[in-house]
Amino acid sequence: MIHDRYQLAFKLYPYERSSDQDAAQPVRHPVVVMGGGPIGIATALDLGLQGIPVVVLDDHEGIGQGSRAICFAKRSLEIADRYGAADKMLDKGVVWNLGKVFHDDRKVFEFNLLPEDGHKFPAFINLQQPYFERFLVDRVRQAQAEGAPIDIRGKNRVDSVETHDDHVRLNITTPDGPYTIEADWLIGCDGASSPLRGMMGLDFEGRVFEDSFLIADIKMNNQDFPTERWFWFEPHFKSGASTLLHKQPDGEWRIDFQIGWNIDRKEELREENVRKRLDAMLPGVEYDIVWTSIYTFQCRRMKQFRHGRVIFAGDAAHQVSPFGARGANSGMQDVDNLGWKLGLVLQGKAPERLLDSYHEERAYGADENILNSTRSTDFITPKSKTSHIFRNAVLDLAEHHAFARPLVNSGRLSVPCTYDGLSLNGADALTGGPARTRPGSPCPDAPVGDRFLLGQLGGRFQLLTIDADAPDALDEDGIAVTRVALSASDDPTGALAARYLGDAPRAVYLIRPDQHVAARWDSFDASAVRDALRRATARG
């Protein structure tokens, strides 16, 4: 059974014949995105809002079915906010910061993912992926009306690609027959099974986990669990080796049951068998089943994310287990990283080698996610009797002793990556500056006056000054740097000083377009800022 909203929302970009199909020679486009899921649409938004023409090719006509990704992290909302799409997501999503961990029928402990105040967005919202995608497409439609050069083509299936030194040729099938186009750059956002990756003879490296999980989206009648993340190890209701419960919009709940490796998928998905598990977990509760699925997972990535004029992003480039909500959230960070770099290259303001830093930084992030995801999965699904005994001992200790709680791993939840020690980072010359805002780190939000800081930092290089003098604008080889000047009077809560000054009386930060710190100093020095900007754009 599929809920009506999936059917109603499915055809967001129905097939329309393109003028490219009637061209005598293949039309060349600056950027073509393969895949119209959330990462592909976000990529188109990022580039289109910069004024860069982009074509999105998708073999369907809109969003997919089922909840799929549901946990969208604070950083993804901040990125979506820069695109102008976050308000609808926040309005529709279920906000949560609190999680609880159970063993058998006992609560082991609870945790708060955002214990500090002073952020525009919560740690997470729960929002079914179809809604997340739809709100991105809604923003595309609005941007198109405002002149953004974005073209989404449904029912355009890419059958083959031919790579060349300066472009890629794509052979496409539509309901009206085949045609061919060319792209200066091709971005592969076509998901975990990535036909593009297969066409190019590329594969993943990493680990496949031998376990299966049953998803059940349900609507419960007259039940209202708290808006929290609940995770059971060895639940007393015996519906699976572990169980995860999340609240979703529309009065729906997402439940994941760990059901083992050697299973009959068809049998497990029979409604009566799904209901047996649900009835054991929710005795006496009336519910309707909205959607069911079974997934297995891998912790793997491509060896290289860039292959000449072809660049991979999201699940097409890397895969992790769903525990920790690292899939779509990591993909949004890929887009955030790639968009400004490709924009500068296409505008002739940065050399092509800047795109090599996309692989450097996002492979670093993928490795961090894979490490945390693997640790989560090993804790949730112990592979030996000894590791199972150890896992349960940790749970028993955590129930009574705080020191053991950090060892409990029911899915270390997604946080943005800090690019420590990587090539684009400039000087860290802020004496006494906080570690959380060192070069390479994502900027934390803070209230400033009646607004929030991140709303003023985005889309371009900016100089953030706090009680420090600097020019209002700089220009370095055509790259404009504007200044956001703040002082103690803009910081009534003290959050800005705590997050950006630390023990320093004043500070100057160079902030990248993706809101990562490029460099920081005690005071403004034109030569130092110029050097850091050249380094951050791979021109130094």
Secondary structure, 3 states (H helix, E strand, C coil): CCCHHHHHHCCCCCCCCCHHHHCCCCEEEEEEEECCCHHHHHHHHHHHHCCCCEEEECCCCCCCCCCCCCEEEHHHHHHHHHHCCHHHHHHHCEEECEEEEEECCEEEEEEECCCCCCCCCCCEEECCHHHHHHHHHHHHHHHHHCCCCEEEECCCEEEEEEECCCCEEEEEEECCEEEEEEEEEEEECCCCCCHHHHHCCCCEEEEEEEEEEEEEEEEECCCCCCCCEEEEECCCCCCCCEEEEEECCCCEEEEEEECCCCCCHHHHCCHHHHHHHHHHHCCCCCEEEEEEEEEEEEEEEECCCEECCEEECHHHCEECCCCCCCHHHHHHHHHHHHHHHHHHHHCCCCCHHHHHHHHHHHHHHHHHHHHHHHHHHHHHCCCCHHHHHHHHHHHHHHHHCHHHHHHCCCCCCCCCCCCCCCCCCCCEECCCCCHHHCCCCECCCCEECCEEHHHHCCCCEEEEEECCCCCCEEEECCEEEEEEEECHHHCCCCHHHHHHCCCCCCEEEEECCCCEEEEEECCCCHHHHHHHHHHHCCCC
